[in-house]
Amino acid sequence: MGQALLPAASTLMSALFGPSRISGCEVGHRRTHVPGLWPPAPGPGEQHEPLVLTLDNTHEYGSLTPVILENPSRLPTAYTADKRPDESGRGRHECPRHVASARNEAPDPQAPTPNPGEQRAPLVLAIDTTHEYGSLALVRGADILEKTVLHAPTGFAHVLFPNLAQLLERHGIRLTDIDCFAAASGPGSFTGVRVGLACIKGLAEALEKPAMGISNLQALAASGHGPLRAPVIDARRGDIYGGLYDSRLHPAASEIVAAFPAWLETLPEGDLEFLSTDFTPFRAALAGTRFQHCPLVTAGPAFAGAIGRLAASRYQAGERPDPASLDANYVRRSDAEVFWKE
């Protein structure tokens, strides 16, 4: 876990805070602390507070957490010796801040201006890294401000944070402006699920904001229009991930992993609508069944927009989940668990 997180830490630092020349980095047996960059020059009477990126590789869900320290004296000397600001307000190591333009206070021209007294719709940063075609989205209430598709067949560690920084910069939005963070919680690639959840968990914890995990199947069901929606995702090995949702996107049955014909047997009669990003593996299996005339909806592979909308709806309903409560929705056991039990 530590070897995987260190490159991601470097990527996060460069993407969100600009290139940095880090010295005095110490790697412990269980945790790694990487000194970050100083904030902009302080105003009269203000003091700098150092930003530290904490890497936790003590368990399955490693995380990268940027933390502003209120008491710099608690840092080891190696971390603080060369990082004190000089009279110009910058540290001895010049570290250009690429995030500067992302801190533009100008409002997003695409965002609706609320009327006086009207409650502002929550701003959600949503990500999906659970399959080959991931995505990022900025969502304001039910409005998707922008959705970006990421194609990363070899993983998202090296592309996620730079693209997050660019997305925020394009809209003049700071991380502190985000009301809620959301990520696809699965089912999907086990590693991809962990990458996405660790990302929003770290950001949300550092900013003391809520974070939500949204099921991929629920996000897929959001593309439908029927009273009962049956989203299905190829789980490989001859299985599928299947779910059942009503028109309000409330679960009407538990999500399962099963062979496609076996899953069909669990579905109820009625006005049912099937949804998938690709029906090629399932179309023949529907022929000759009681569902052969049901509508098929093909959705795009980018789930981040739907994830953001679902999170915004929950936020407006009063939900404020603690980032520590985030959990993966694997649906089936990992290979390690299967082989260990066998």
N, C-alpha and C positions, 0 to 999 in steps of 0.2 A: 504493500500500500504506500509506504514512504517513497519508494522509487517512482511510483506513478504520480504522486502528488507534487513532488519537487518541480518537475517541468511545468505542471499546471500553475504552480505558484508564481513562477517566473513570467508565464503568459499573463496571469491576472495582474501582476504589478505593472507590466509594460502597457497592457490594454487600458487599465483604468487610471493609471497615474503617470504614464510616460516612462521612457527608458530610465533605469536607475543603475548606478554602479554600487553594488552592495558589498560592504566589507564587514569583517568581524562576524560572519554568520556562524553560528554554532548549531550542530546537529546532535540532539540528545538521543538517548536510546528509545524514547517513546514519543517525544514531541519535538517539533522543529519551529523555531521562531525566526522569522525573517524581517529585519527592520525595513520599514517602508519609507515613504517620502514625507517631508514636512508639508504642512498646509501652506497656503499663501501667506505672505508677510503679515504679521499681526498688526492690529491697529494700536493706537496709543494706549498704553496700560495693559495690553493683552499679552498673553504668553503663548508660546507654541506648545502644542500637544502632539507627541509623535504618534505615527500610525504604525501599528505592528500587524503583520499578517501571520496568523497562527495556523499551523498545519496540524491536524489531529489524525494520527494514523494508528490509534490505539485499538480500533475495533473495525468491524466490517464497513461501517459507514464513515469513511474518512471525510474530513471537511476542510475547507479553506476559509478562514474567518478574519476579515480585516477589523482591527479593534483600535480605537483611539484611547491611549492611556492617559488617565487623569493624573497619575503619579509617575512621571518618568524616572524618578529616583529608584524605582523598584526594578528597572531594567539592569542587567549585568553591565559592567563598565564597558565591555567590548562592544556593546550595542550603541552606547551613547557617546563614546569618546570623540568620534569624528562626525557626529550628526548634529551638534549644537549649531544653531543659526549664528551667522556672523552679523555684523552691524547692518548689512544690507537686507537682513531678514531671510537669507537663504542659507542652507547648510553649506559646508565646505565642498561637498560634492554637488555640482550643478546638475539638477535633475529636471529637465523640461517636462511640463505637465501637459500631456495631450488632452487631458480632460477639461482644460480651461474653457474651450469653446463650448463644451457640453454643459457648462455652468451658466450659460446665457439665461438671463432672467426673462427674456422676451417670451410671451405666451405662444403656444403652438397655434399657428393660423388655422389649422384644421380642426382644432378643438372648439366645441361650442362654448360661447361665453354665457355663464350662468346669470340669471336675473338676480337683482338684489334680494337677499333673503332665501334664495333657492340653494338647496344643498348641492354641493359639488359632487359629481359622480366620481367614484374612486379610480385612481390611476393604477393599473396593474401591469407588471412586467412578467410575461409568461414565457416559458421555454419548454421545448420538447426535445429530448436527446435519446429517446427510447428505441429508435430504429434508424436505418441508414439515412433517411431524409428527415432531418430534424428541422426545427423552426423556432423563431423568436417572434414575439409580438408585444406591442404596446397597445393597451386597451384602456379606453376611458368609458366606464360604464358598459353600455352595449355597443359602443363604437370602436372598431379596430382602427387605430391611428396608422399602424403599419405592421405588416407581417413579412418576415424574411425567411426564406427557405434555405436551409443549409444541407448540402450534400456532403456527408463525411463517412464514407465507407470504412475508413480506418479508425474512426473514433472522433470525439468532439473536444478532447482536452486542449488541442492546439488551435481550435477555431472559435470556441464558444465565447471566451471573454473578449477577444478583439472585436467580434461582431456585436456583442452586447454594448461595448463602449461606442462603437460607430452608430448603432441604433439610437442610443441616448443623445449622442452629439447631433445627429441630424434633426432632432426635435428640440434641442436646447433644454433637455431635461437632466436633472441631477439625480443621482441615486436616492438622495434624501427626499426627493419629490414623490417617489413611489409610495403608494399607500399600502400595497399588498404585493407579495411575490407568489408566483404559482408555477408549478412544474407538472409535467406528465409523470404520474406515479407508476405507470405500467398498466397492463402487462406489455412486455417487450423485451429488448435486450437487457439482461441483468446488469451488465456494466453500464449501459446507457442510462438506465433508470437511476443507478447510484450517482452518476455524474451530475445529472440534472437536479436531483434532490439535494446533493451536497452543495451545489452552487447556490440555490436559493436559500437553503438553510443557513449557510455562512453569511450571506448578504443580509438576510432578515434578522438574524441574531445580532449582527454588528449594528444595525440601524434600529433595532428594537421595533420591528414591524412584523405583522402576521405573515405567515407563509402557508400555502395550501397545496396539497397534492391532489391532482384530478385524474381520474381513471381515463385511460385512452379510449376505452369502450364507450364511456359516457360522452367524451368529446366527439367521438365518431357518430354517436346517436344524435348529436346536435345538428348534423347535416340533414336529418330526415324531416318528414312532415306528417307521417302517419300517427294514429293514436297509440299504436304499439310498434316499437322499433327494435329490431334484432341486429345489433352490430356484431360483425365477425372479423377476426384478424387471424391470419395464418400463423400458427404457432410452430410450424415445421414438425418433422417426425410423424407426419400423418395426422396431427391434431390441429385444433383451432382454439382460439380464445373466443368465447361467446358470451353475450349478455342480453338482457331484455329490459327496455326502458319505456316509460309511458311518454305522453306528449309534453309533460312538464320536466322530462329528463330525470324522473325519480326511478330508481331500480324497481322493476316488477319481478325480478328473480335474481338469484346470486350469479355472479360471473363464474364461469367454469372453463376448464380446459378438457377437451374431449375430442373424439373423432367426430367429424362433421355429421354423419348420419345419426350418431348417438345423441348429439346435441339437438338435432331436429325433433327427435322423439320427446324431448323435454318441453318443447314450445307449445303454447296453448293454441286453440283454434281462434279464429277471428281475423280482423283486418290488420294483417301483419306486414311490416315493411323491413326488408333486409338491407343492411348497409355495410360496405366494405371499400377499401381502397383498390381492391382488385378481385373480381369475381372469377377469374380464370380457373383457380383450383376448385371452385365450389359449384359452378354452373351445372355441370353434368350430374352432380349428386342431387340437385334439386328436381331434375326431370323425373316424372312419374310419382312424385310425392304429393302430399296434400298442399304443399307450398309452391308448386310449380308455376302457379299464375300470380304469385305475390310480386309486388313491385320490387325492383332491385335498384338501389341508389349507390352510385359510385362516387365516393368522396375523394378529395385531394389528400395527399400524404401529410400536409402541414396542419398539425393539430393545435399549434400555439394560440391561434386566434380564438378557437372555441374554448380552450383551456382558460384564457384570460377572461372571456365573457362569463363562464361558469364561476370563476373565482370572484369576479366583480359582483355577480348576483348574490353569492353567499356573503360577501362583505357587506353589501347593502342590507342584507337580512339580519345583520348584527354579528356574524361569525368573525372571530378574531383568533384563529388557531395559533398556539405557541409553536414556533419553529421546531422546538424539541419534540413535538408530538408527530412530526412527519414520519410516515412509514411507507415503504414500498408496497406496491400491489402486484406481486409477482404472479399470483394465481396458481402457478405450479412451482414445485421445488426445483432448486438448481441442480446441475449435474453433480456437484460436490455432495449435496445432501443425498441424492439418489444412490450414488456409488458408495457413500459412507454407510448407509443403511443396508446395502446389499452385501 
